[in-house]
Amino acid sequence: MSQPLQIQLLSVKEWLSRETAPLFGPLKDKAASLLKEVRVRIDDAIESSQKIFENSEREINKNNQKTYRFSRNANKFAQNLTETVKAVVVPDSSGYEKLHAFCGDLEKVVATSDQLRRGAYPYISPYFIFDRRRLDVSLKRLYDITKEFRDFLTMKYAKFKTVEEANSSVDRLLQIINETQKSQENRRTTEERRGVLQQEITKTQQKIAQIQAEAELQELMKLNQRIEELRENVKHSLRYLQKPFFKLQSLARTGEVAVPLDEMNTLGCYLSDPYTTLATEENGYPVLKSILQRLNTTISQNKLKLKSTRIRKAQDQINSILSKDSLGQLQKDCKEALSQRKQLLASEAIATLQNDLTLLQSQLGELQKENEFISSRRKALQDELGKQQERTEYLRKELEKSIFQLTNKNVQIALVA
């Protein structure tokens, strides 16, 4: 089997034109000849219609009562027919699509002309008989050339459509190759930016790790962890009092239970931030105890409206705090941790490190956001490139098939020189 003929994409149109010249040269000449004949037939139909118009105009001017109505009908018919036929624009190009569209328009004009003729003749007869016979011959000739033109396009000129489609495929291929090159350039730019971003992210993470490794910050981080543990302990130790505290707060607001303003404020603080509230209370948490005593009284007066299990658990926790000082050591630990944290935060070295850390973490966040966007853009470009390459390969194969149909030659299109 012979090797396929290699043809550069940019040379396909010129090569195809040379290869198909022996076939399509005569066909183009025939198309030009038919178009010339169509012009002649159109002019003849217009001239015949104008003859009816002129003769009917003269008869109208005679104002003959016997022929006036027939002449007026003939005049109007000729005017409409002339306008209809004159609307046809004969193309100069021999392109298949243009000729196909022109043939369709011509067929519509021929059909419309016949309708006008058949609709008007009964109202013109028996007058202008010679003019009508001449017009009938002109319209018949126009119909015949139209039919011949349609047969020519369908039976002989149809292959020219394949040539035009092949040339169009070349244009589409060139366009998609250009788009692919732009996508590849965008992908390269994206890859470069992604590489730079990853380096910047790594450097920023290393700087953050270095700052976090400083002794002062290590101590602060350990202390923060200790505070979080204490925060959970305080929350756990007061877990059965949360609902009763909310109820007591509501009763105080409606005036059903009298609670001093300072205790109301502290009660709200125990609900929102129990750790800090306990740590900042005086030793022995006197305000909390007062709140618990008031809560106990409210429970005994049956004003709290809670389930018995909740009441029992709340009373157990109240008794444990009031009688056994169960929060004493926890409060001491909370105060000590809070005090140590304040001392550390007051340190100039810690303040500098935290500022640097905050700045770096903010920069890292921005870099990571941009990296996510770039990664998403990279994937989109990759998908787009894949689709473009598939489209390019499909169009190349279709073009090679079209060329084989036209020339009976096995060719291979080279997309890149």
Legacy VTK file of the C-alpha trace (Angstrom):
# vtk DataFile Version 3.0
C-alpha trace
ASCII
DATASET POLYDATA
POINTS 417 float
0.000 0.000 0.000
1.413 3.406 -1.010
2.343 5.915 1.644
-0.119 8.799 2.176
0.742 12.066 0.505
1.904 14.632 3.089
0.342 18.086 2.676
0.800 21.095 4.926
-2.478 22.542 6.200
-1.665 26.003 4.830
-1.161 24.474 1.355
-4.352 22.400 1.254
-6.561 24.995 -0.449
-4.082 25.683 -3.230
-3.318 21.974 -3.724
-6.999 21.037 -3.754
-7.747 23.783 -6.269
-5.100 22.393 -8.632
-6.255 18.806 -8.173
-9.927 19.567 -8.796
-9.380 22.067 -11.627
-9.867 19.450 -14.405
-13.208 18.471 -12.847
-14.530 21.773 -11.627
-13.144 24.063 -14.309
-15.753 22.955 -16.856
-18.436 22.904 -14.171
-17.649 26.493 -13.209
-17.835 27.455 -16.858
-21.191 25.696 -17.145
-22.443 27.458 -14.004
-21.367 30.814 -15.442
-23.107 29.996 -18.712
-26.318 29.052 -16.918
-26.217 32.225 -14.836
-25.813 34.251 -18.032
-28.792 32.456 -19.540
-30.826 33.076 -16.365
-30.113 36.810 -16.672
-31.315 36.767 -20.269
-34.517 34.907 -19.326
-35.188 37.260 -16.413
-34.696 40.303 -18.655
-36.991 38.762 -21.252
-39.712 38.140 -18.641
-39.393 41.705 -17.383
-39.559 43.051 -20.934
-42.680 41.005 -21.688
-44.297 42.194 -18.469
-43.389 45.790 -19.301
-45.033 45.386 -22.715
-48.323 44.500 -21.023
-47.852 47.446 -18.658
-47.276 49.938 -21.497
-50.121 48.683 -23.680
-52.560 48.584 -20.757
-51.491 52.108 -19.803
-52.395 53.351 -23.287
-55.773 51.624 -23.122
-56.493 53.174 -19.728
-55.694 56.626 -21.108
-58.231 56.080 -23.886
-60.863 55.837 -21.136
-62.798 53.313 -23.156
-65.621 52.106 -20.929
-65.572 48.684 -22.569
-61.867 47.953 -21.998
-61.082 50.185 -19.015
-61.580 47.575 -16.262
-59.616 44.892 -18.152
-56.806 47.336 -18.883
-56.588 48.401 -15.257
-56.344 44.746 -14.164
-53.646 44.081 -16.752
-51.726 47.172 -15.666
-51.761 46.179 -12.003
-50.799 42.588 -12.840
-47.858 43.703 -15.003
-46.655 46.096 -12.316
-46.711 43.358 -9.621
-45.061 40.806 -11.896
-42.278 43.209 -12.867
-41.526 43.990 -9.241
-41.503 40.254 -8.394
-39.081 39.275 -11.164
-36.835 42.308 -10.655
-36.345 41.208 -7.037
-34.125 38.360 -8.244
-30.414 39.150 -7.769
-28.159 36.996 -9.919
-24.868 36.291 -8.079
-21.430 36.765 -9.596
-19.869 34.057 -7.420
-19.884 30.396 -8.445
-19.787 29.136 -4.850
-22.146 26.225 -4.240
-23.934 27.724 -1.230
-24.578 31.018 -3.017
-25.805 29.256 -6.148
-27.965 26.936 -4.066
-29.551 29.886 -2.228
-30.028 31.783 -5.512
-31.718 28.787 -7.113
-34.125 28.609 -4.195
-34.975 32.299 -4.572
-35.414 31.873 -8.315
-37.804 28.960 -7.821
-39.888 31.063 -5.433
-40.063 33.885 -7.984
-41.114 31.485 -10.741
-43.831 30.010 -8.507
-45.054 33.474 -7.467
-45.081 34.652 -11.082
-47.216 31.679 -12.091
-49.658 32.393 -9.246
-49.917 36.039 -10.313
-50.486 34.981 -13.933
-53.178 32.437 -13.145
-54.865 34.821 -10.746
-54.908 37.777 -13.130
-55.604 36.240 -16.563
-59.349 35.570 -16.004
-59.804 39.304 -15.318
-57.797 40.383 -18.352
-59.162 38.060 -21.046
-59.972 38.341 -23.827
-57.760 41.424 -24.244
-53.963 41.718 -24.646
-53.877 38.190 -26.044
-50.627 38.609 -28.000
-48.891 40.288 -25.065
-50.047 37.485 -22.782
-48.811 34.811 -25.186
-45.423 36.476 -25.338
-45.319 36.669 -21.520
-46.309 32.991 -21.251
-43.394 32.056 -23.481
-41.000 34.184 -21.394
-42.193 32.697 -18.121
-42.008 29.177 -19.569
-38.403 29.803 -20.628
-37.636 31.164 -17.167
-39.192 28.066 -15.633
-37.183 25.786 -17.945
-33.861 27.456 -17.185
-34.660 27.339 -13.477
-35.327 23.603 -13.664
-32.158 23.062 -15.693
-30.195 25.086 -13.140
-31.613 23.020 -10.247
-30.789 19.733 -12.024
-27.274 20.960 -12.700
-26.714 21.876 -9.037
-28.156 18.611 -7.770
-26.629 16.158 -10.195
-23.320 17.665 -11.297
-22.351 20.608 -9.130
-23.031 18.967 -5.754
-19.406 17.835 -5.420
-18.401 21.474 -5.401
-20.105 21.667 -2.005
-17.552 19.141 -0.758
-14.767 21.433 -1.977
-16.264 24.388 -0.135
-16.697 22.287 3.000
-13.065 21.171 2.727
-11.928 24.784 2.434
-14.161 25.696 5.378
-12.601 22.835 7.371
-9.170 24.290 6.641
-10.307 27.651 8.029
-11.814 26.029 11.122
-8.661 23.986 11.675
-6.479 27.079 11.429
-8.764 28.877 13.880
-8.790 26.056 16.425
-5.009 25.611 16.113
-4.618 29.305 16.882
-6.964 28.935 19.890
-5.011 25.877 21.037
-1.751 27.806 20.873
-3.293 30.552 23.014
-4.557 27.945 25.500
-1.091 26.359 25.643
0.482 29.742 26.270
-2.061 30.435 29.020
-1.330 27.042 30.523
2.430 27.718 30.488
1.857 31.072 32.177
-0.420 29.392 34.727
2.130 26.655 35.397
4.866 29.243 35.929
2.689 31.233 38.338
1.706 28.033 40.130
5.364 27.112 40.581
6.184 30.559 41.965
3.181 30.407 44.319
4.160 26.997 45.670
7.671 28.250 46.354
6.284 31.321 48.152
3.878 29.126 50.158
6.720 26.817 51.198
8.924 29.759 52.219
6.076 31.367 54.184
5.275 28.092 55.943
8.945 27.724 56.863
9.008 31.254 58.313
5.849 30.530 60.304
7.377 27.309 61.614
10.536 29.172 62.619
8.549 31.791 64.549
6.357 29.158 66.174
9.525 27.344 67.269
10.673 30.344 69.343
10.711 29.529 73.062
8.416 32.382 74.024
5.759 31.348 71.522
6.127 27.698 72.437
5.423 28.652 76.031
2.441 30.769 74.963
1.060 27.935 72.812
1.371 25.480 75.692
-0.328 27.953 77.993
-3.140 28.511 75.452
-3.596 24.766 75.263
-3.729 24.615 79.060
-6.354 27.384 79.087
-8.465 25.495 76.565
-8.325 22.434 78.783
-9.357 24.534 81.788
-12.123 26.126 79.745
-13.526 22.674 79.026
-13.208 21.720 82.705
-15.152 24.790 83.819
-17.822 24.118 81.207
-18.039 20.511 82.367
-18.214 21.489 86.022
-21.145 23.817 85.330
-22.817 21.675 82.691
-25.968 20.948 84.736
-26.386 24.634 85.607
-26.599 26.061 82.094
-30.321 25.461 81.637
-31.218 26.597 85.174
-29.096 29.737 84.641
-31.091 30.568 81.483
-34.352 30.015 83.351
-33.220 32.176 86.277
-32.160 34.931 83.870
-35.581 34.871 82.205
-37.411 34.948 85.558
-35.273 37.905 86.687
-36.040 39.831 83.496
-39.778 39.333 83.942
-39.565 40.316 87.613
-40.696 36.951 88.990
-37.362 36.571 90.820
-35.379 39.445 92.299
-31.714 39.384 91.219
-29.346 42.347 91.841
-27.898 44.025 88.785
-24.282 42.948 89.485
-25.392 39.320 89.845
-27.437 39.575 86.629
-24.339 40.788 84.771
-22.197 38.012 86.240
-24.903 35.465 85.473
-24.817 36.553 81.836
-21.014 36.235 81.838
-21.193 32.695 83.243
-23.533 31.813 80.421
-21.353 33.333 77.670
-17.803 32.747 78.981
-17.726 30.700 82.201
-13.916 30.245 82.185
-13.014 33.949 82.106
-15.804 34.788 84.563
-14.602 32.223 87.102
-10.951 33.233 86.634
-11.701 36.935 87.209
-14.007 36.435 90.224
-12.659 36.981 93.720
-11.210 33.926 95.422
-13.999 31.682 96.591
-16.252 33.011 93.757
-18.687 34.815 96.099
-20.928 36.146 93.284
-21.363 32.686 91.828
-22.247 31.302 95.240
-24.826 34.046 95.739
-26.322 33.233 92.337
-26.416 29.526 93.235
-28.121 30.220 96.561
-30.718 32.325 94.782
-31.129 29.570 92.212
-31.575 26.991 94.976
-34.278 29.108 96.553
-36.013 29.477 93.203
-35.936 25.714 92.759
-37.399 25.126 96.212
-40.205 27.575 95.355
-40.918 25.449 92.265
-40.491 28.409 89.901
-37.870 26.940 87.609
-40.198 24.677 85.602
-37.624 22.047 84.595
-37.725 18.282 84.436
-37.132 16.534 87.728
-33.956 14.900 86.436
-32.525 18.297 85.485
-33.537 19.749 88.842
-31.892 16.879 90.703
-28.625 17.142 88.769
-28.567 20.925 89.163
-29.112 20.621 92.939
-26.311 18.048 93.220
-23.936 20.423 91.417
-25.101 23.408 93.519
-24.518 21.458 96.748
-21.111 20.313 95.546
-20.021 23.905 94.804
-21.544 25.481 97.935
-20.752 22.736 100.455
-17.632 21.081 99.116
-16.005 24.035 97.313
-15.621 21.817 94.244
-14.527 24.749 92.106
-11.816 26.021 94.448
-8.795 24.345 92.857
-10.210 24.868 89.379
-10.585 28.611 90.020
-7.020 28.774 91.320
-5.713 27.024 88.191
-7.766 29.330 85.964
-6.472 32.469 87.689
-2.889 31.244 87.494
-3.159 30.398 83.766
-4.850 33.705 82.967
-2.213 35.648 84.916
0.659 33.843 83.182
-0.885 34.539 79.779
-1.235 38.251 80.552
2.404 38.398 81.607
3.535 36.659 78.437
1.396 38.898 76.226
2.856 41.967 77.934
6.316 40.883 76.738
7.676 42.968 73.852
9.282 39.883 72.306
5.953 38.042 72.289
4.171 41.057 70.788
6.728 41.246 67.969
6.563 37.523 67.302
2.768 37.524 67.290
2.632 40.466 64.913
5.075 38.752 62.571
3.124 35.506 62.880
-0.214 37.183 62.178
1.213 38.940 59.125
2.751 35.746 57.767
-0.423 33.745 58.367
-2.432 36.394 56.527
0.037 36.280 53.637
-0.114 32.490 53.642
-3.916 32.596 53.465
-3.818 34.923 50.453
-1.205 32.771 48.734
-3.245 29.632 49.317
-6.391 31.289 47.935
-4.533 32.353 44.815
-3.017 28.877 44.532
-6.499 27.321 44.665
-7.665 29.699 41.931
-4.598 28.986 39.797
-5.044 25.226 40.287
-8.693 25.504 39.229
-7.691 27.621 36.221
-4.989 25.089 35.338
-7.514 22.235 35.355
-9.969 24.237 33.230
-7.237 25.001 30.697
-6.194 21.352 30.661
-9.787 20.281 29.942
-10.100 22.967 27.274
-6.883 21.823 25.616
-8.125 18.235 25.612
-11.363 19.259 23.875
-9.481 21.420 21.356
-7.109 18.575 20.505
-10.035 16.176 20.050
-11.791 18.713 17.807
-8.606 19.276 15.809
-8.094 15.559 15.226
-11.744 15.097 14.233
-11.609 17.973 11.715
-8.293 16.732 10.291
-9.710 13.255 9.650
-12.893 14.682 8.113
-10.798 16.895 5.842
-8.701 13.919 4.729
-11.911 11.977 3.949
-13.284 14.877 1.896
-10.052 15.145 -0.080
-10.141 11.412 -0.813
-13.736 11.698 -2.052
-12.761 14.533 -4.379
-9.385 13.332 -5.661
-9.305 9.604 -4.862
-5.927 10.273 -3.258
-4.868 9.173 0.230
-3.447 12.274 1.925
-2.223 13.097 5.409
-2.631 16.667 6.644
0.376 18.042 8.523
-0.902 20.582 11.043
2.539 21.940 11.994
5.264 22.827 9.524
LINES 1 418
417 0 1 2 3 4 5 6 7 8 9 10 11 12 13 14 15 16 17 18 19 20 21 22 23 24 25 26 27 28 29 30 31 32 33 34 35 36 37 38 39 40 41 42 43 44 45 46 47 48 49 50 51 52 53 54 55 56 57 58 59 60 61 62 63 64 65 66 67 68 69 70 71 72 73 74 75 76 77 78 79 80 81 82 83 84 85 86 87 88 89 90 91 92 93 94 95 96 97 98 99 100 101 102 103 104 105 106 107 108 109 110 111 112 113 114 115 116 117 118 119 120 121 122 123 124 125 126 127 128 129 130 131 132 133 134 135 136 137 138 139 140 141 142 143 144 145 146 147 148 149 150 151 152 153 154 155 156 157 158 159 160 161 162 163 164 165 166 167 168 169 170 171 172 173 174 175 176 177 178 179 180 181 182 183 184 185 186 187 188 189 190 191 192 193 194 195 196 197 198 199 200 201 202 203 204 205 206 207 208 209 210 211 212 213 214 215 216 217 218 219 220 221 222 223 224 225 226 227 228 229 230 231 232 233 234 235 236 237 238 239 240 241 242 243 244 245 246 247 248 249 250 251 252 253 254 255 256 257 258 259 260 261 262 263 264 265 266 267 268 269 270 271 272 273 274 275 276 277 278 279 280 281 282 283 284 285 286 287 288 289 290 291 292 293 294 295 296 297 298 299 300 301 302 303 304 305 306 307 308 309 310 311 312 313 314 315 316 317 318 319 320 321 322 323 324 325 326 327 328 329 330 331 332 333 334 335 336 337 338 339 340 341 342 343 344 345 346 347 348 349 350 351 352 353 354 355 356 357 358 359 360 361 362 363 364 365 366 367 368 369 370 371 372 373 374 375 376 377 378 379 380 381 382 383 384 385 386 387 388 389 390 391 392 393 394 395 396 397 398 399 400 401 402 403 404 405 406 407 408 409 410 411 412 413 414 415 416
